[in-house]
């Protein structure tokens, strides 16, 4: 529950039952990618982040998940 009072005196309240990203309220593919980029780019760089995202979306075609290892190194 979030409650706050605006400068004009209005009191606003919001109650979120299901958190965005939970099974009941899943993120879209674009939202997942934006979140991944936000979390990973500063750590592994923009190029590796893009490659990792592409590899994860195409996970079924990997011969081994070990192929992801080079993309996860700093």
Steps between C-alpha positions, in 0.01 A plus 500: 500500500631841402346814645602861457357848523542734204593866544140596426380286793370205300570166664591225258518131576586198290498134589675253273380143549719341233851625435590571137705210370325236711328209325165674540634818338789400272736741331488531123801390299598866452474562875716195574764618254496854640545362852785272386674788325460723805647237732774357277640775278696669779656166596575313176465779246250581228630255240507195730163595643345500154664168414388344829141614455493359146651171619249465782203563271641227273598265783349193334754515218808503726696176505589564863423769756878517540491705180360783714805507727713736285212747494480503880865587567602852594 
